[in-house]
Amino acid sequence: KEPKQTQLEQLSNNGESFKVNIHTVDLGELETLVKAWGFPKYRAGQIIKWVRDQGAATFDEMANLPIPLREVLKERATIGS
C-alpha cells in the first residue's frame, strides 16, 4: 500500500497548475515535496538557504543542487510571487 500524498504533494505533482513558492513554504512541507520528487530531503534546506539567506533569484544560481533537481524546481516552484 502506497503512502497517502498530502494535498500539497498532489497539487505540486500536477505540474503547471500549481507552483510552490519557496519564500512562503515551510521547511517540513518542502522536505516532503523534495522527497516526493525523488531527492533526499536535506535538499530542501539547501533550497531555502539559497533563497532566504543568499538571495538567489533563479534556480540556476543554486550550484550545489544537482541539475535534475533544478529542472524540477523550474517546473514546480517559484521564487516569490
mmJSON file of the N, C-alpha and C atoms, coordinates in Angstrom:
{"data_MODEL":{"atom_site":{
"group_PDB":["ATOM","ATOM","ATOM","ATOM","ATOM","ATOM","ATOM","ATOM","ATOM","ATOM","ATOM","ATOM","ATOM","ATOM","ATOM","ATOM","ATOM","ATOM","ATOM","ATOM","ATOM","ATOM","ATOM","ATOM","ATOM","ATOM","ATOM","ATOM","ATOM","ATOM","ATOM","ATOM","ATOM","ATOM","ATOM","ATOM","ATOM","ATOM","ATOM","ATOM","ATOM","ATOM","ATOM","ATOM","ATOM","ATOM","ATOM","ATOM","ATOM","ATOM","ATOM","ATOM","ATOM","ATOM","ATOM","ATOM","ATOM","ATOM","ATOM","ATOM","ATOM","ATOM","ATOM","ATOM","ATOM","ATOM","ATOM","ATOM","ATOM","ATOM","ATOM","ATOM","ATOM","ATOM","ATOM","ATOM","ATOM","ATOM","ATOM","ATOM","ATOM","ATOM","ATOM","ATOM","ATOM","ATOM","ATOM","ATOM","ATOM","ATOM","ATOM","ATOM","ATOM","ATOM","ATOM","ATOM","ATOM","ATOM","ATOM","ATOM","ATOM","ATOM","ATOM","ATOM","ATOM","ATOM","ATOM","ATOM","ATOM","ATOM","ATOM","ATOM","ATOM","ATOM","ATOM","ATOM","ATOM","ATOM","ATOM","ATOM","ATOM","ATOM","ATOM","ATOM","ATOM","ATOM","ATOM","ATOM","ATOM","ATOM","ATOM","ATOM","ATOM","ATOM","ATOM","ATOM","ATOM","ATOM","ATOM","ATOM","ATOM","ATOM","ATOM","ATOM","ATOM","ATOM","ATOM","ATOM","ATOM","ATOM","ATOM","ATOM","ATOM","ATOM","ATOM","ATOM","ATOM","ATOM","ATOM","ATOM","ATOM","ATOM","ATOM","ATOM","ATOM","ATOM","ATOM","ATOM","ATOM","ATOM","ATOM","ATOM","ATOM","ATOM","ATOM","ATOM","ATOM","ATOM","ATOM","ATOM","ATOM","ATOM","ATOM","ATOM","ATOM","ATOM","ATOM","ATOM","ATOM","ATOM","ATOM","ATOM","ATOM","ATOM","ATOM","ATOM","ATOM","ATOM","ATOM","ATOM","ATOM","ATOM","ATOM","ATOM","ATOM","ATOM","ATOM","ATOM","ATOM","ATOM","ATOM","ATOM","ATOM","ATOM","ATOM","ATOM","ATOM","ATOM","ATOM","ATOM","ATOM","ATOM","ATOM","ATOM","ATOM","ATOM","ATOM","ATOM","ATOM","ATOM","ATOM","ATOM","ATOM","ATOM","ATOM","ATOM","ATOM","ATOM","ATOM","ATOM","ATOM","ATOM","ATOM"],
"id":[1,2,3,4,5,6,7,8,9,10,11,12,13,14,15,16,17,18,19,20,21,22,23,24,25,26,27,28,29,30,31,32,33,34,35,36,37,38,39,40,41,42,43,44,45,46,47,48,49,50,51,52,53,54,55,56,57,58,59,60,61,62,63,64,65,66,67,68,69,70,71,72,73,74,75,76,77,78,79,80,81,82,83,84,85,86,87,88,89,90,91,92,93,94,95,96,97,98,99,100,101,102,103,104,105,106,107,108,109,110,111,112,113,114,115,116,117,118,119,120,121,122,123,124,125,126,127,128,129,130,131,132,133,134,135,136,137,138,139,140,141,142,143,144,145,146,147,148,149,150,151,152,153,154,155,156,157,158,159,160,161,162,163,164,165,166,167,168,169,170,171,172,173,174,175,176,177,178,179,180,181,182,183,184,185,186,187,188,189,190,191,192,193,194,195,196,197,198,199,200,201,202,203,204,205,206,207,208,209,210,211,212,213,214,215,216,217,218,219,220,221,222,223,224,225,226,227,228,229,230,231,232,233,234,235,236,237,238,239,240,241,242,243],
"type_symbol":["N","C","C","N","C","C","N","C","C","N","C","C","N","C","C","N","C","C","N","C","C","N","C","C","N","C","C","N","C","C","N","C","C","N","C","C","N","C","C","N","C","C","N","C","C","N","C","C","N","C","C","N","C","C","N","C","C","N","C","C","N","C","C","N","C","C","N","C","C","N","C","C","N","C","C","N","C","C","N","C","C","N","C","C","N","C","C","N","C","C","N","C","C","N","C","C","N","C","C","N","C","C","N","C","C","N","C","C","N","C","C","N","C","C","N","C","C","N","C","C","N","C","C","N","C","C","N","C","C","N","C","C","N","C","C","N","C","C","N","C","C","N","C","C","N","C","C","N","C","C","N","C","C","N","C","C","N","C","C","N","C","C","N","C","C","N","C","C","N","C","C","N","C","C","N","C","C","N","C","C","N","C","C","N","C","C","N","C","C","N","C","C","N","C","C","N","C","C","N","C","C","N","C","C","N","C","C","N","C","C","N","C","C","N","C","C","N","C","C","N","C","C","N","C","C","N","C","C","N","C","C","N","C","C","N","C","C","N","C","C","N","C","C"],
"label_atom_id":["N","CA","C","N","CA","C","N","CA","C","N","CA","C","N","CA","C","N","CA","C","N","CA","C","N","CA","C","N","CA","C","N","CA","C","N","CA","C","N","CA","C","N","CA","C","N","CA","C","N","CA","C","N","CA","C","N","CA","C","N","CA","C","N","CA","C","N","CA","C","N","CA","C","N","CA","C","N","CA","C","N","CA","C","N","CA","C","N","CA","C","N","CA","C","N","CA","C","N","CA","C","N","CA","C","N","CA","C","N","CA","C","N","CA","C","N","CA","C","N","CA","C","N","CA","C","N","CA","C","N","CA","C","N","CA","C","N","CA","C","N","CA","C","N","CA","C","N","CA","C","N","CA","C","N","CA","C","N","CA","C","N","CA","C","N","CA","C","N","CA","C","N","CA","C","N","CA","C","N","CA","C","N","CA","C","N","CA","C","N","CA","C","N","CA","C","N","CA","C","N","CA","C","N","CA","C","N","CA","C","N","CA","C","N","CA","C","N","CA","C","N","CA","C","N","CA","C","N","CA","C","N","CA","C","N","CA","C","N","CA","C","N","CA","C","N","CA","C","N","CA","C","N","CA","C","N","CA","C","N","CA","C","N","CA","C","N","CA","C","N","CA","C","N","CA","C","N","CA","C","N","CA","C"],
"label_alt_id":[null,null,null,null,null,null,null,null,null,null,null,null,null,null,null,null,null,null,null,null,null,null,null,null,null,null,null,null,null,null,null,null,null,null,null,null,null,null,null,null,null,null,null,null,null,null,null,null,null,null,null,null,null,null,null,null,null,null,null,null,null,null,null,null,null,null,null,null,null,null,null,null,null,null,null,null,null,null,null,null,null,null,null,null,null,null,null,null,null,null,null,null,null,null,null,null,null,null,null,null,null,null,null,null,null,null,null,null,null,null,null,null,null,null,null,null,null,null,null,null,null,null,null,null,null,null,null,null,null,null,null,null,null,null,null,null,null,null,null,null,null,null,null,null,null,null,null,null,null,null,null,null,null,null,null,null,null,null,null,null,null,null,null,null,null,null,null,null,null,null,null,null,null,null,null,null,null,null,null,null,null,null,null,null,null,null,null,null,null,null,null,null,null,null,null,null,null,null,null,null,null,null,null,null,null,null,null,null,null,null,null,null,null,null,null,null,null,null,null,null,null,null,null,null,null,null,null,null,null,null,null,null,null,null,null,null,null,null,null,null,null,null,null],
"label_comp_id":["LYS","LYS","LYS","GLU","GLU","GLU","PRO","PRO","PRO","LYS","LYS","LYS","GLN","GLN","GLN","THR","THR","THR","GLN","GLN","GLN","LEU","LEU","LEU","GLU","GLU","GLU","GLN","GLN","GLN","LEU","LEU","LEU","SER","SER","SER","ASN","ASN","ASN","ASN","ASN","ASN","GLY","GLY","GLY","GLU","GLU","GLU","SER","SER","SER","PHE","PHE","PHE","LYS","LYS","LYS","VAL","VAL","VAL","ASN","ASN","ASN","ILE","ILE","ILE","HIS","HIS","HIS","THR","THR","THR","VAL","VAL","VAL","ASP","ASP","ASP","LEU","LEU","LEU","GLY","GLY","GLY","GLU","GLU","GLU","LEU","LEU","LEU","GLU","GLU","GLU","THR","THR","THR","LEU","LEU","LEU","VAL","VAL","VAL","LYS","LYS","LYS","ALA","ALA","ALA","TRP","TRP","TRP","GLY","GLY","GLY","PHE","PHE","PHE","PRO","PRO","PRO","LYS","LYS","LYS","TYR","TYR","TYR","ARG","ARG","ARG","ALA","ALA","ALA","GLY","GLY","GLY","GLN","GLN","GLN","ILE","ILE","ILE","ILE","ILE","ILE","LYS","LYS","LYS","TRP","TRP","TRP","VAL","VAL","VAL","ARG","ARG","ARG","ASP","ASP","ASP","GLN","GLN","GLN","GLY","GLY","GLY","ALA","ALA","ALA","ALA","ALA","ALA","THR","THR","THR","PHE","PHE","PHE","ASP","ASP","ASP","GLU","GLU","GLU","MET","MET","MET","ALA","ALA","ALA","ASN","ASN","ASN","LEU","LEU","LEU","PRO","PRO","PRO","ILE","ILE","ILE","PRO","PRO","PRO","LEU","LEU","LEU","ARG","ARG","ARG","GLU","GLU","GLU","VAL","VAL","VAL","LEU","LEU","LEU","LYS","LYS","LYS","GLU","GLU","GLU","ARG","ARG","ARG","ALA","ALA","ALA","THR","THR","THR","ILE","ILE","ILE","GLY","GLY","GLY","SER","SER","SER"],
"label_asym_id":["A","A","A","A","A","A","A","A","A","A","A","A","A","A","A","A","A","A","A","A","A","A","A","A","A","A","A","A","A","A","A","A","A","A","A","A","A","A","A","A","A","A","A","A","A","A","A","A","A","A","A","A","A","A","A","A","A","A","A","A","A","A","A","A","A","A","A","A","A","A","A","A","A","A","A","A","A","A","A","A","A","A","A","A","A","A","A","A","A","A","A","A","A","A","A","A","A","A","A","A","A","A","A","A","A","A","A","A","A","A","A","A","A","A","A","A","A","A","A","A","A","A","A","A","A","A","A","A","A","A","A","A","A","A","A","A","A","A","A","A","A","A","A","A","A","A","A","A","A","A","A","A","A","A","A","A","A","A","A","A","A","A","A","A","A","A","A","A","A","A","A","A","A","A","A","A","A","A","A","A","A","A","A","A","A","A","A","A","A","A","A","A","A","A","A","A","A","A","A","A","A","A","A","A","A","A","A","A","A","A","A","A","A","A","A","A","A","A","A","A","A","A","A","A","A","A","A","A","A","A","A","A","A","A","A","A","A","A","A","A","A","A","A"],
"label_entity_id":["1","1","1","1","1","1","1","1","1","1","1","1","1","1","1","1","1","1","1","1","1","1","1","1","1","1","1","1","1","1","1","1","1","1","1","1","1","1","1","1","1","1","1","1","1","1","1","1","1","1","1","1","1","1","1","1","1","1","1","1","1","1","1","1","1","1","1","1","1","1","1","1","1","1","1","1","1","1","1","1","1","1","1","1","1","1","1","1","1","1","1","1","1","1","1","1","1","1","1","1","1","1","1","1","1","1","1","1","1","1","1","1","1","1","1","1","1","1","1","1","1","1","1","1","1","1","1","1","1","1","1","1","1","1","1","1","1","1","1","1","1","1","1","1","1","1","1","1","1","1","1","1","1","1","1","1","1","1","1","1","1","1","1","1","1","1","1","1","1","1","1","1","1","1","1","1","1","1","1","1","1","1","1","1","1","1","1","1","1","1","1","1","1","1","1","1","1","1","1","1","1","1","1","1","1","1","1","1","1","1","1","1","1","1","1","1","1","1","1","1","1","1","1","1","1","1","1","1","1","1","1","1","1","1","1","1","1","1","1","1","1","1","1"],
"label_seq_id":[1,1,1,2,2,2,3,3,3,4,4,4,5,5,5,6,6,6,7,7,7,8,8,8,9,9,9,10,10,10,11,11,11,12,12,12,13,13,13,14,14,14,15,15,15,16,16,16,17,17,17,18,18,18,19,19,19,20,20,20,21,21,21,22,22,22,23,23,23,24,24,24,25,25,25,26,26,26,27,27,27,28,28,28,29,29,29,30,30,30,31,31,31,32,32,32,33,33,33,34,34,34,35,35,35,36,36,36,37,37,37,38,38,38,39,39,39,40,40,40,41,41,41,42,42,42,43,43,43,44,44,44,45,45,45,46,46,46,47,47,47,48,48,48,49,49,49,50,50,50,51,51,51,52,52,52,53,53,53,54,54,54,55,55,55,56,56,56,57,57,57,58,58,58,59,59,59,60,60,60,61,61,61,62,62,62,63,63,63,64,64,64,65,65,65,66,66,66,67,67,67,68,68,68,69,69,69,70,70,70,71,71,71,72,72,72,73,73,73,74,74,74,75,75,75,76,76,76,77,77,77,78,78,78,79,79,79,80,80,80,81,81,81],
"pdbx_PDB_ins_code":[null,null,null,null,null,null,null,null,null,null,null,null,null,null,null,null,null,null,null,null,null,null,null,null,null,null,null,null,null,null,null,null,null,null,null,null,null,null,null,null,null,null,null,null,null,null,null,null,null,null,null,null,null,null,null,null,null,null,null,null,null,null,null,null,null,null,null,null,null,null,null,null,null,null,null,null,null,null,null,null,null,null,null,null,null,null,null,null,null,null,null,null,null,null,null,null,null,null,null,null,null,null,null,null,null,null,null,null,null,null,null,null,null,null,null,null,null,null,null,null,null,null,null,null,null,null,null,null,null,null,null,null,null,null,null,null,null,null,null,null,null,null,null,null,null,null,null,null,null,null,null,null,null,null,null,null,null,null,null,null,null,null,null,null,null,null,null,null,null,null,null,null,null,null,null,null,null,null,null,null,null,null,null,null,null,null,null,null,null,null,null,null,null,null,null,null,null,null,null,null,null,null,null,null,null,null,null,null,null,null,null,null,null,null,null,null,null,null,null,null,null,null,null,null,null,null,null,null,null,null,null,null,null,null,null,null,null,null,null,null,null,null,null],
"Cartn_x":[0.84,0.0,0.881,0.621,1.43,0.98,1.937,1.532,0.665,-0.264,-1.169,-0.4,-0.621,0.032,-0.706,0.047,-0.582,-1.229,-2.113,-2.771,-1.734,-0.718,0.331,1.08,1.38,2.06,1.186,-0.091,-0.997,-1.055,-1.152,-1.209,0.092,1.222,2.505,2.822,2.302,2.561,1.751,0.842,0.043,0.751,1.989,2.78,2.402,2.077,1.898,0.722,-0.238,-1.429,-1.14,-0.045,0.275,1.785,2.324,3.76,3.977,4.918,5.264,6.098,5.73,6.507,7.55,8.807,9.892,9.957,9.529,9.547,8.534,7.443,6.378,6.202,6.728,6.573,7.45,6.961,7.823,8.729,9.766,10.793,10.204,9.317,8.729,7.958,7.204,6.448,7.397,8.43,9.378,10.143,10.486,11.149,10.27,8.98,8.033,7.973,7.932,7.876,9.15,10.285,11.569,11.697,11.272,11.293,10.344,9.155,8.177,8.724,9.585,10.192,11.39,11.756,12.827,14.201,14.276,15.557,15.611,16.808,16.918,16.326,15.694,15.005,15.95,17.233,18.16,18.283,17.938,17.996,17.049,15.957,15.002,15.677,16.509,17.231,18.184,18.823,19.728,18.954,17.798,16.972,16.562,16.087,15.644,16.811,17.99,19.161,19.506,19.452,19.752,18.805,17.533,16.538,16.463,16.364,16.109,17.371,18.495,19.728,20.659,20.736,21.688,21.036,19.71,19.011,19.009,19.067,19.041,17.746,17.871,16.711,16.276,17.177,16.847,17.362,16.778,17.226,18.585,18.938,20.242,21.406,21.159,22.208,22.592,21.753,21.925,22.922,24.193,25.256,25.446,25.073,25.282,24.083,23.083,21.962,22.192,21.829,22.001,21.101,21.571,20.815,19.405,19.224,17.848,16.901,17.39,16.549,16.241,17.225,16.974,15.922,15.943,14.941,13.542,13.437,12.146,11.662,12.558,12.183,11.658,12.287,11.813,10.387,10.061,8.723,7.677,8.101,7.128,7.209,8.104,8.269,8.543,8.367,8.703,9.509,10.23,10.923,10.172,9.304,8.45,7.116,6.424,5.035,4.889],
"Cartn_y":[-1.191,0.0,1.25,2.144,3.356,4.384,5.161,6.193,7.251,7.763,8.787,10.093,10.724,12.005,13.123,14.116,15.3,16.087,16.988,17.816,18.625,19.13,19.912,19.06,17.804,16.908,16.652,16.402,16.137,17.33,18.521,19.724,19.936,19.765,20.033,19.015,17.803,16.78,17.01,17.972,18.284,19.273,19.607,20.44,21.908,22.426,23.857,24.456,23.65,24.201,24.769,24.382,24.854,24.855,25.975,26.051,26.447,25.794,26.064,27.334,28.245,29.471,29.194,29.218,28.901,29.917,31.143,32.156,31.875,31.189,31.019,29.589,28.59,27.207,26.964,26.151,25.863,24.671,24.529,23.522,22.118,21.778,20.445,20.121,21.075,20.867,20.688,21.522,21.422,20.102,19.637,18.33,17.221,17.274,16.273,16.305,17.503,17.641,17.14,17.543,17.148,15.621,14.984,13.522,12.921,13.515,13.026,13.148,14.125,14.324,13.407,12.616,11.636,12.086,13.137,13.646,13.561,13.527,13.475,14.734,14.565,15.7,16.825,16.526,17.597,18.668,18.328,19.318,20.482,20.228,21.303,22.415,22.042,23.038,23.855,23.186,23.898,24.909,24.497,25.389,26.618,26.391,27.517,28.448,27.9,28.752,29.61,29.008,29.768,30.953,30.707,31.751,32.756,32.275,33.17,33.789,33.07,33.594,34.241,33.626,34.108,34.931,35.028,35.893,35.426,34.122,33.604,34.019,34.486,34.919,33.865,32.911,31.827,30.502,29.417,28.094,27.753,28.354,28.094,28.563,29.507,30.003,28.981,27.997,27.043,25.958,26.339,25.5,24.176,24.082,22.819,21.875,22.233,21.338,20.636,19.357,18.665,19.277,19.261,19.849,19.254,17.928,17.408,18.025,18.303,18.946,20.381,21.079,22.455,22.474,21.481,21.402,21.169,20.294,20.049,21.33,22.021,23.281,24.302,24.389,25.329,25.005,23.715,23.283,23.424,23.208,23.051,24.067,25.05,26.025,27.419,28.393,29.777,30.376,31.418,32.205,33.525,33.665,34.847,34.599,35.682,35.575,35.036],
"Cartn_z":[0.0,0.0,0.0,-0.94,-1.046,-0.011,0.53,1.489,0.821,1.596,1.077,0.868,-0.271,-0.551,0.16,0.586,1.148,0.018,0.398,-0.613,-1.381,-0.688,-1.338,-2.36,-2.016,-2.963,-4.186,-3.96,-5.068,-6.006,-5.434,-6.259,-7.015,-6.336,-6.979,-8.064,-7.948,-8.962,-10.229,-10.201,-11.381,-12.308,-12.008,-12.913,-12.901,-14.059,-14.24,-13.47,-13.062,-12.421,-11.033,-10.423,-9.07,-8.91,-8.464,-8.203,-6.75,-6.126,-4.737,-4.669,-3.785,-3.583,-2.506,-2.882,-1.947,-0.803,-1.044,0.019,1.12,0.798,1.787,2.298,1.608,2.048,3.274,4.219,5.369,5.069,5.875,5.623,5.573,6.491,6.527,5.254,4.771,3.531,2.349,2.303,1.193,1.248,2.461,2.582,2.012,2.322,1.818,0.297,-0.26,-1.715,-2.38,-1.843,-2.425,-2.425,-1.334,-1.276,-2.312,-2.463,-3.443,-4.867,-5.086,-6.405,-6.621,-5.589,-5.74,-5.296,-4.475,-3.998,-2.478,-1.882,-0.421,0.213,1.377,1.982,2.419,2.644,3.046,1.964,0.732,-0.352,-0.089,0.646,0.958,1.751,2.712,3.499,2.644,1.69,0.785,-0.061,-0.555,-1.385,-0.581,0.636,1.475,1.791,2.075,2.341,1.132,-0.056,-1.268,-1.426,-1.222,-1.477,-0.34,0.88,2.02,2.607,2.57,3.172,2.141,0.949,-0.047,-1.151,-1.128,-2.072,-3.512,-3.726,-5.102,-5.796,-7.022,-7.801,-8.815,-9.103,-10.046,-9.481,-9.944,-9.507,-10.101,-11.216,-11.835,-10.965,-10.074,-9.175,-8.111,-7.877,-6.788,-7.179,-7.201,-7.758,-7.031,-5.753,-5.037,-5.16,-5.965,-6.236,-7.564,-7.653,-8.931,-10.008,-11.226,-12.338,-12.446,-12.288,-12.38,-11.345,-10.148,-9.136,-9.544,-10.069,-10.527,-11.627,-12.504,-13.572,-12.994,-11.997,-11.344,-10.671,-10.002,-9.342,-10.343,-11.497,-12.528,-12.957,-12.986,-13.399,-12.302,-11.043,-9.964,-8.851,-8.975,-7.895,-8.451,-7.593,-7.923,-6.775,-7.101,-6.072,-6.01,-5.028,-4.943,-5.606,-5.9,-6.384,-7.787],
"occupancy":[1.0,1.0,1.0,1.0,1.0,1.0,1.0,1.0,1.0,1.0,1.0,1.0,1.0,1.0,1.0,1.0,1.0,1.0,1.0,1.0,1.0,1.0,1.0,1.0,1.0,1.0,1.0,1.0,1.0,1.0,1.0,1.0,1.0,1.0,1.0,1.0,1.0,1.0,1.0,1.0,1.0,1.0,1.0,1.0,1.0,1.0,1.0,1.0,1.0,1.0,1.0,1.0,1.0,1.0,1.0,1.0,1.0,1.0,1.0,1.0,1.0,1.0,1.0,1.0,1.0,1.0,1.0,1.0,1.0,1.0,1.0,1.0,1.0,1.0,1.0,1.0,1.0,1.0,1.0,1.0,1.0,1.0,1.0,1.0,1.0,1.0,1.0,1.0,1.0,1.0,1.0,1.0,1.0,1.0,1.0,1.0,1.0,1.0,1.0,1.0,1.0,1.0,1.0,1.0,1.0,1.0,1.0,1.0,1.0,1.0,1.0,1.0,1.0,1.0,1.0,1.0,1.0,1.0,1.0,1.0,1.0,1.0,1.0,1.0,1.0,1.0,1.0,1.0,1.0,1.0,1.0,1.0,1.0,1.0,1.0,1.0,1.0,1.0,1.0,1.0,1.0,1.0,1.0,1.0,1.0,1.0,1.0,1.0,1.0,1.0,1.0,1.0,1.0,1.0,1.0,1.0,1.0,1.0,1.0,1.0,1.0,1.0,1.0,1.0,1.0,1.0,1.0,1.0,1.0,1.0,1.0,1.0,1.0,1.0,1.0,1.0,1.0,1.0,1.0,1.0,1.0,1.0,1.0,1.0,1.0,1.0,1.0,1.0,1.0,1.0,1.0,1.0,1.0,1.0,1.0,1.0,1.0,1.0,1.0,1.0,1.0,1.0,1.0,1.0,1.0,1.0,1.0,1.0,1.0,1.0,1.0,1.0,1.0,1.0,1.0,1.0,1.0,1.0,1.0,1.0,1.0,1.0,1.0,1.0,1.0,1.0,1.0,1.0,1.0,1.0,1.0,1.0,1.0,1.0,1.0,1.0,1.0,1.0,1.0,1.0,1.0,1.0,1.0],
"B_iso_or_equiv":[0.0,0.0,0.0,0.0,0.0,0.0,0.0,0.0,0.0,0.0,0.0,0.0,0.0,0.0,0.0,0.0,0.0,0.0,0.0,0.0,0.0,0.0,0.0,0.0,0.0,0.0,0.0,0.0,0.0,0.0,0.0,0.0,0.0,0.0,0.0,0.0,0.0,0.0,0.0,0.0,0.0,0.0,0.0,0.0,0.0,0.0,0.0,0.0,0.0,0.0,0.0,0.0,0.0,0.0,0.0,0.0,0.0,0.0,0.0,0.0,0.0,0.0,0.0,0.0,0.0,0.0,0.0,0.0,0.0,0.0,0.0,0.0,0.0,0.0,0.0,0.0,0.0,0.0,0.0,0.0,0.0,0.0,0.0,0.0,0.0,0.0,0.0,0.0,0.0,0.0,0.0,0.0,0.0,0.0,0.0,0.0,0.0,0.0,0.0,0.0,0.0,0.0,0.0,0.0,0.0,0.0,0.0,0.0,0.0,0.0,0.0,0.0,0.0,0.0,0.0,0.0,0.0,0.0,0.0,0.0,0.0,0.0,0.0,0.0,0.0,0.0,0.0,0.0,0.0,0.0,0.0,0.0,0.0,0.0,0.0,0.0,0.0,0.0,0.0,0.0,0.0,0.0,0.0,0.0,0.0,0.0,0.0,0.0,0.0,0.0,0.0,0.0,0.0,0.0,0.0,0.0,0.0,0.0,0.0,0.0,0.0,0.0,0.0,0.0,0.0,0.0,0.0,0.0,0.0,0.0,0.0,0.0,0.0,0.0,0.0,0.0,0.0,0.0,0.0,0.0,0.0,0.0,0.0,0.0,0.0,0.0,0.0,0.0,0.0,0.0,0.0,0.0,0.0,0.0,0.0,0.0,0.0,0.0,0.0,0.0,0.0,0.0,0.0,0.0,0.0,0.0,0.0,0.0,0.0,0.0,0.0,0.0,0.0,0.0,0.0,0.0,0.0,0.0,0.0,0.0,0.0,0.0,0.0,0.0,0.0,0.0,0.0,0.0,0.0,0.0,0.0,0.0,0.0,0.0,0.0,0.0,0.0,0.0,0.0,0.0,0.0,0.0,0.0],
"pdbx_formal_charge":[null,null,null,null,null,null,null,null,null,null,null,null,null,null,null,null,null,null,null,null,null,null,null,null,null,null,null,null,null,null,null,null,null,null,null,null,null,null,null,null,null,null,null,null,null,null,null,null,null,null,null,null,null,null,null,null,null,null,null,null,null,null,null,null,null,null,null,null,null,null,null,null,null,null,null,null,null,null,null,null,null,null,null,null,null,null,null,null,null,null,null,null,null,null,null,null,null,null,null,null,null,null,null,null,null,null,null,null,null,null,null,null,null,null,null,null,null,null,null,null,null,null,null,null,null,null,null,null,null,null,null,null,null,null,null,null,null,null,null,null,null,null,null,null,null,null,null,null,null,null,null,null,null,null,null,null,null,null,null,null,null,null,null,null,null,null,null,null,null,null,null,null,null,null,null,null,null,null,null,null,null,null,null,null,null,null,null,null,null,null,null,null,null,null,null,null,null,null,null,null,null,null,null,null,null,null,null,null,null,null,null,null,null,null,null,null,null,null,null,null,null,null,null,null,null,null,null,null,null,null,null,null,null,null,null,null,null,null,null,null,null,null,null],
"auth_seq_id":[1,1,1,2,2,2,3,3,3,4,4,4,5,5,5,6,6,6,7,7,7,8,8,8,9,9,9,10,10,10,11,11,11,12,12,12,13,13,13,14,14,14,15,15,15,16,16,16,17,17,17,18,18,18,19,19,19,20,20,20,21,21,21,22,22,22,23,23,23,24,24,24,25,25,25,26,26,26,27,27,27,28,28,28,29,29,29,30,30,30,31,31,31,32,32,32,33,33,33,34,34,34,35,35,35,36,36,36,37,37,37,38,38,38,39,39,39,40,40,40,41,41,41,42,42,42,43,43,43,44,44,44,45,45,45,46,46,46,47,47,47,48,48,48,49,49,49,50,50,50,51,51,51,52,52,52,53,53,53,54,54,54,55,55,55,56,56,56,57,57,57,58,58,58,59,59,59,60,60,60,61,61,61,62,62,62,63,63,63,64,64,64,65,65,65,66,66,66,67,67,67,68,68,68,69,69,69,70,70,70,71,71,71,72,72,72,73,73,73,74,74,74,75,75,75,76,76,76,77,77,77,78,78,78,79,79,79,80,80,80,81,81,81],
"auth_comp_id":["LYS","LYS","LYS","GLU","GLU","GLU","PRO","PRO","PRO","LYS","LYS","LYS","GLN","GLN","GLN","THR","THR","THR","GLN","GLN","GLN","LEU","LEU","LEU","GLU","GLU","GLU","GLN","GLN","GLN","LEU","LEU","LEU","SER","SER","SER","ASN","ASN","ASN","ASN","ASN","ASN","GLY","GLY","GLY","GLU","GLU","GLU","SER","SER","SER","PHE","PHE","PHE","LYS","LYS","LYS","VAL","VAL","VAL","ASN","ASN","ASN","ILE","ILE","ILE","HIS","HIS","HIS","THR","THR","THR","VAL","VAL","VAL","ASP","ASP","ASP","LEU","LEU","LEU","GLY","GLY","GLY","GLU","GLU","GLU","LEU","LEU","LEU","GLU","GLU","GLU","THR","THR","THR","LEU","LEU","LEU","VAL","VAL","VAL","LYS","LYS","LYS","ALA","ALA","ALA","TRP","TRP","TRP","GLY","GLY","GLY","PHE","PHE","PHE","PRO","PRO","PRO","LYS","LYS","LYS","TYR","TYR","TYR","ARG","ARG","ARG","ALA","ALA","ALA","GLY","GLY","GLY","GLN","GLN","GLN","ILE","ILE","ILE","ILE","ILE","ILE","LYS","LYS","LYS","TRP","TRP","TRP","VAL","VAL","VAL","ARG","ARG","ARG","ASP","ASP","ASP","GLN","GLN","GLN","GLY","GLY","GLY","ALA","ALA","ALA","ALA","ALA","ALA","THR","THR","THR","PHE","PHE","PHE","ASP","ASP","ASP","GLU","GLU","GLU","MET","MET","MET","ALA","ALA","ALA","ASN","ASN","ASN","LEU","LEU","LEU","PRO","PRO","PRO","ILE","ILE","ILE","PRO","PRO","PRO","LEU","LEU","LEU","ARG","ARG","ARG","GLU","GLU","GLU","VAL","VAL","VAL","LEU","LEU","LEU","LYS","LYS","LYS","GLU","GLU","GLU","ARG","ARG","ARG","ALA","ALA","ALA","THR","THR","THR","ILE","ILE","ILE","GLY","GLY","GLY","SER","SER","SER"],
"auth_asym_id":["A","A","A","A","A","A","A","A","A","A","A","A","A","A","A","A","A","A","A","A","A","A","A","A","A","A","A","A","A","A","A","A","A","A","A","A","A","A","A","A","A","A","A","A","A","A","A","A","A","A","A","A","A","A","A","A","A","A","A","A","A","A","A","A","A","A","A","A","A","A","A","A","A","A","A","A","A","A","A","A","A","A","A","A","A","A","A","A","A","A","A","A","A","A","A","A","A","A","A","A","A","A","A","A","A","A","A","A","A","A","A","A","A","A","A","A","A","A","A","A","A","A","A","A","A","A","A","A","A","A","A","A","A","A","A","A","A","A","A","A","A","A","A","A","A","A","A","A","A","A","A","A","A","A","A","A","A","A","A","A","A","A","A","A","A","A","A","A","A","A","A","A","A","A","A","A","A","A","A","A","A","A","A","A","A","A","A","A","A","A","A","A","A","A","A","A","A","A","A","A","A","A","A","A","A","A","A","A","A","A","A","A","A","A","A","A","A","A","A","A","A","A","A","A","A","A","A","A","A","A","A","A","A","A","A","A","A","A","A","A","A","A","A"],
"auth_atom_id":["N","CA","C","N","CA","C","N","CA","C","N","CA","C","N","CA","C","N","CA","C","N","CA","C","N","CA","C","N","CA","C","N","CA","C","N","CA","C","N","CA","C","N","CA","C","N","CA","C","N","CA","C","N","CA","C","N","CA","C","N","CA","C","N","CA","C","N","CA","C","N","CA","C","N","CA","C","N","CA","C","N","CA","C","N","CA","C","N","CA","C","N","CA","C","N","CA","C","N","CA","C","N","CA","C","N","CA","C","N","CA","C","N","CA","C","N","CA","C","N","CA","C","N","CA","C","N","CA","C","N","CA","C","N","CA","C","N","CA","C","N","CA","C","N","CA","C","N","CA","C","N","CA","C","N","CA","C","N","CA","C","N","CA","C","N","CA","C","N","CA","C","N","CA","C","N","CA","C","N","CA","C","N","CA","C","N","CA","C","N","CA","C","N","CA","C","N","CA","C","N","CA","C","N","CA","C","N","CA","C","N","CA","C","N","CA","C","N","CA","C","N","CA","C","N","CA","C","N","CA","C","N","CA","C","N","CA","C","N","CA","C","N","CA","C","N","CA","C","N","CA","C","N","CA","C","N","CA","C","N","CA","C","N","CA","C","N","CA","C","N","CA","C","N","CA","C","N","CA","C","N","CA","C"],
"pdbx_PDB_model_num":[1,1,1,1,1,1,1,1,1,1,1,1,1,1,1,1,1,1,1,1,1,1,1,1,1,1,1,1,1,1,1,1,1,1,1,1,1,1,1,1,1,1,1,1,1,1,1,1,1,1,1,1,1,1,1,1,1,1,1,1,1,1,1,1,1,1,1,1,1,1,1,1,1,1,1,1,1,1,1,1,1,1,1,1,1,1,1,1,1,1,1,1,1,1,1,1,1,1,1,1,1,1,1,1,1,1,1,1,1,1,1,1,1,1,1,1,1,1,1,1,1,1,1,1,1,1,1,1,1,1,1,1,1,1,1,1,1,1,1,1,1,1,1,1,1,1,1,1,1,1,1,1,1,1,1,1,1,1,1,1,1,1,1,1,1,1,1,1,1,1,1,1,1,1,1,1,1,1,1,1,1,1,1,1,1,1,1,1,1,1,1,1,1,1,1,1,1,1,1,1,1,1,1,1,1,1,1,1,1,1,1,1,1,1,1,1,1,1,1,1,1,1,1,1,1,1,1,1,1,1,1,1,1,1,1,1,1,1,1,1,1,1,1]
}}}
